[in-house]
Amino acid sequence: MNNIFEKEKELFISTYKRIPIDIDHGEGIYLYDSNGKKYLDFFAGLAVNALGYSHPDINKEVNKQMSRFSHLSNYFITDVQIQFAEKLLKFSGMSGIFLSNSGTEAVEGTIKLIRKLKGPDKKIFSFTGSFHGRTYGALTLTSNEKYKQGFEPLLPGISMLEFNNSSDLLKNINSDTAAVFIELIQGEGGIFPASEEFVINIEKLRKEFSFILVIDEVQSGIGRTGKPFSYNHFNIIPDIVLAAKAIGGGLPLGAILVSKELKTVLSAGNHGTTFGGNPVSCAAGKVVLEKVFEEGLLNKVQKNGDYFFTQLNNLKKEFPTDIKEIRGKGYMIGIEHFNECSNLVEKFRNRGVLVNCTNQNVVRILPPLIAEKEHIDVLISIYREILKENA
Ligand SMILES: Cc1ncc(COP(=O)(O)O)c(C=O)c1O
């Protein structure tokens, strides 16, 4: 076969900057290329592969479901969808669910729900630094102008407020507000957590004006931050929670989770999807929920996450002119550098470790939740080696 990267140029619409590795297979926390080189994967399919690659229990459940049926139309409801939904609702504390294929679709369905409930004139807000997806509604809610340029007109009735700026909230949120979308730890934006004070003010305004609070947990949910969802770090119960990425165990799956009060806003015919809630994805996702919430993986992330932050903070002390700030929680970590970080990512890759660079100078680390202390130690020692080399 021709080089796959040349073939890609010939065949594909080039919307992605690809990593120049020809992956052959994955196992546990490692990926292997076609020459047999092993990579420690510390961004896990961008927060998707919570249980790593080729997890035997996921494979078993997927194969079992495949041999029953891989797809039924949504005219049917199936046992595996019920089992998955029951678990996700239990661990999120929400009351109703709609299953989609992806995060951006969960956002779109939510905008429809909000419009139906609140009418066409009330405003929806999101925040600077946010990322909610690439379809039109989600793109409008997304902050980065680069993603939007050339694609206007976007969706009307959506505006952006400054993240972590309470006076901007107080100035703009009122009885004309339909909803607020927020990532409590911004992922793509550079791992920026919302401040306690900011969240308290959102809650105060929500009590006063009864807008819908939508927490986007697409990246931060399912144990990634050391709690079931990032809102569990705060004293809040959202109206809507959006989940995707990790919930399908590596297969496409997304979810809109709503409070009891919002369960009846959408009715038959209002919303739908051919593939949403695919039974094979639900079978894989059910294993993820069991491992994370019922079999102790969550506690491990919390403990190892603390260890990870201690090690990174030591590194920051050693290299104060390289590392500016370390942010995040659990296994959702951003290391902001004073300089651009794409060359660091390449150096990691050459040494057999995969990390991501976001927002130009933030090394983003999203290991599979199965990562152990020994894997963290490998990453830290390679990080040290690279920073020493740069000095
Ligand atoms: C916070 C957040 N919301 C929404 C999305 C969009 O999800 P998807 O890529 O599954 O459409 C992403 C994707 O990175 C995300 O990080």
The ligand as an SDF file (V2000), in Angstrom:
LIG
                    3D

 16 16  0  0  0  0  0  0  0  0999 V2000
  -16.6450   20.4950   25.9880 C   0  0  0  0  0  0  0  0  0  0  0  0
  -16.9850   19.9490   24.6470 C   0  0  0  0  0  0  0  0  0  0  0  0
  -18.2400   20.0640   24.1890 N   0  0  0  0  0  0  0  0  0  0  0  0
  -18.6050   19.5750   22.9910 C   0  0  0  0  0  0  0  0  0  0  0  0
  -17.6850   18.9390   22.1630 C   0  0  0  0  0  0  0  0  0  0  0  0
  -18.1040   18.3920   20.8420 C   0  0  0  0  0  0  0  0  0  0  0  0
  -18.1710   17.0090   20.9050 O   0  0  0  0  0  0  0  0  0  0  0  0
  -18.0600   16.1120   19.5980 P   0  0  0  0  0  0  0  0  0  0  0  0
  -16.6900   16.2920   19.0400 O   0  0  0  0  0  0  0  0  0  0  0  0
  -18.3520   14.7200   20.0770 O   0  0  0  0  0  0  0  0  0  0  0  0
  -19.1060   16.5980   18.6580 O   0  0  0  0  0  0  0  0  0  0  0  0
  -16.3590   18.8010   22.6020 C   0  0  0  0  0  0  0  0  0  0  0  0
  -15.3530   18.1640   21.7530 C   0  0  0  0  0  0  0  0  0  0  0  0
  -14.1680   18.2650   21.9330 O   0  0  0  0  0  0  0  0  0  0  0  0
  -15.9930   19.3110   23.8700 C   0  0  0  0  0  0  0  0  0  0  0  0
  -14.7480   19.2150   24.3320 O   0  0  0  0  0  0  0  0  0  0  0  0
  1  2  1  0
  2  3  1  0
  2 15  2  0
  3  4  2  0
  4  5  1  0
  5  6  1  0
  5 12  2  0
  6  7  1  0
  7  8  1  0
  8  9  2  0
  8 10  1  0
  8 11  1  0
 12 13  1  0
 12 15  1  0
 13 14  2  0
 15 16  1  0
M  END
$$$$
